[in-house]
């Protein structure tokens, strides 16, 4: 299992977030299957929402957000 990062405006929390997703499958065909962490929650690993951002169509309704957290 691999991870992928995305930054976008979350319509549910009405703020810009950074999410670390779990991705499964072969390279080029990976699908998002879970959420490892999200900056909308404290701590970020305590994700407590419907996880609608796993759906690419849901995330693409809004403009991408600027990064809010970096390491």
N, C-alpha and C positions, 0 to 999 in steps of 0.2 A: 504494500500500500504506500502511496506517495502522498505528499501534501502540496497544495497550491494556495497561493495568497491572492486576495482581491481587496480592493478599496472601492467603496461605493457609498452612495447616500441611501440609508435604510429608511424606507417609508414608514415602517412600523415604529421605529424609535425616533424618527424625525431628526437624525443626525448622521454625520459621516462616520463610517466604521471601517475597520480593517478586519477581515475574516481569514482564518486559516482553515481550509477545507481538507478533508480526506478524499483522495481520488483513487479509484480502483480501475484496473484494466490495463491493456497493452498501451505502450507509448503511441500517441496520436489518436487513441480511441478511449482514453480515460474518461470516466464519468464521476461527478461529485457524488459521494455517498454519505458524507457526514460532516459535522463541523467540529473542529478541534478547539478553536477559540474565536471570540468575537469581542472587539473593544467596546461594545455597547453594554457589556456586563462586567460586574466586579465580584470576584475575579473573572478574567476573560474566559476561563474554562467552564464557568457556570452558565452555559447557554440555556436560557429558559424562554424559548419562543417557539413558534410553529415551524421554524427553519425553512421558510418560503424562499430564502435566498439560494437554496440548493438548485432551484429552477432558474436556468440562465435567462429565460424570457422575463421573469420577475425582476432580476437584477438589471436588465437592460432597459427598463422603462425610464430610468433616470440617468443623468450624466454621471460619469465616473467621478468619485471624490478625490481630493488631494490626499496623499498619505497623512495619517494622523499619528502614526506610531512607527518608529523604525528602530532597528537594532544594528 
